[in-house]
Amino acid sequence: MNDARHGVVRFVHTGDWQLGMRRYYLDEAAQADFAEARLSAVERIVRLAAEEECDFVVVCGDVFESNQIESKTRVRALEAMRGTVPVYLLPGNHDPLDATAIYTSRIFAKHRPDNVHLLAGRVEIGPWLELVGVPWTSKRPVADPVAAGYADALDEDRVRVVAGHGQLDRGHPKPERADLIRLRRVEEALSEGRLHYLALGDRHSVGAVGDSGRVWYAGTPEPTDFIEERPGYVLRVDLSPDGIEVEERQIGRWHFLAKSVELMGIESIEGLATWFSNLEDKRATVVRLALGGQLTLRDSAQLEEVLNRYGDLLAGLDRTAGAGWTVLPDSVDRERLGLEGFARTALEELQGLAQQEGERGIAARDALGLLYRLVGEGGEQDPAGQDGGESAE
């Protein structure tokens, strides 16, 4: 770092790595890819810091998904952080600095690279910058989780960066909660020179808070859910006694997409198949579908073929959202199947179950599609010349 009055400190602000995270809608192979992608993101962050000659990396909480993740994940995570640039880890609500903390474990002590440090207090970086970490020590704090970092006065020759983790009171549905960050107090500290940059974690979307340009959430470097607005970034911060410049840098490679479709015949199925086909990186894409509308049994079977195909190509396909579609056999369906007695009763029961939400509805629609394909394979082609088992693609 350069001279106190003329230099600039450059660092990477990131957070919410949540290494060891699992997602229920990913099968074992996709879960392994997801875990590996998060480790690769850490390696890219460390490499970015070195390439851009940063003084340090600060990770603002939730480095790990929990304090109970397996040993292999801990060791691999620490190895991914290895590099020439110091990396400071702040405990958050997922991995608090309590009696079970990863940061005080034997594994952490044994496998921690020399450039990786627990951030739980004040660190002097160069002659004029002070980095202050305010760690979570439990999952339920009873006060503003960052206020202690800027409470005291600061020598006029120094610059202070505070790393914290938590939610803001501004815009919160319960702003009176004691465990929220008081943005007004932060802005007062900025104006009084007790604070020069507040690096925050917890919110998974990157963005500045307030009008100062000195309070930022870095977001998560790899997406974790469908509701995140702008995940996949880190921040490169250039800070001097006289100014600040913050740049967003894209790191993430995975995509979590939510899509709603109202099904009304074969055209809507073909449209969905085209949308799936146009997704660029299917093996790193998770889709949550909310499907509604009505289909004949024949069209429903074709839809199942589309979903099964892209369910195999995508990292994950979550079909549990929404009410699902209604299966209404038309005259062609009934004539083609020609079911009577017990088989017809079973068909009617499956139709009823197919209207339900969740796994039961999905299983019933799968069964209807299978029934149509198995029974229909022996029948004649429909008037349009399309066999019921043929893909909509």
Secondary structure, DSSP 4 states (H G I P E B T S, - for coil): ---TTT--EEEEEE----BT---TTS-HHHHHHHHHHHHHHHHHHHHHHHHTT-SEEEEES-SBS-TT--HHHHHHHHHHT-SSS-EEEE--SSS-SSTT-GGGSHHHHHH--TTEEE-SSEEEETTTEEEEE---SSSS-SS-SSGGGT-S---TT-EEEEEEE--BSTT-SSTT-TTSB-HHHHHHHHHHTS-SEEEEES-SS-EE-SSSS-EEE---SS---TT-SS-SEEEEEEE-SS-EEEEEEE----EEEEEEEEEESHHHHHHHHHHHHH-S-GGGEEEEEEEEEEE-HHHHHHHHHHHHHHHHHSSEEEEEES---EE---HHHHHHH---HHHHHHHHHHHHHTTSSHHHHHHHHHHHHHHHHHHHTTSPPPTTS--TTS---
